[in-house]
Amino acid sequence: MHKGFVLLNCDLGAEEYILDELKQVAQIKNAYVTFGAYDIIAEVHAQTQEEFEEFIVKSGAKGSFMVYRTDKKDEELGIDEL
């Protein structure tokens, strides 16, 4: 399983609409509105690296976005301890 976190910028006032749309996408497991440099963070899951990359390309992402991905398990990252 490949997990990635995509950070998105949205047009002013479009955050809730985009959040609702993201939650309808099968590969998006969680998505949240944030404050700061980015407006939304979305957690993407894919079976393979290729599927993950294909999802990002097909999403049509334009402008400012950033992707963080990892192959490590949650326990290796210490996430389960939070």
Secondary structure, DSSP 8 states (H G I E B T S, - for coil): -EEEEEEE---TT-HHHHHHHHTTSTTEEEEEE--SS-SEEEEEEESSHHHHHHHHHHTT--SSEEEEEE-S-HHHHTGGG-
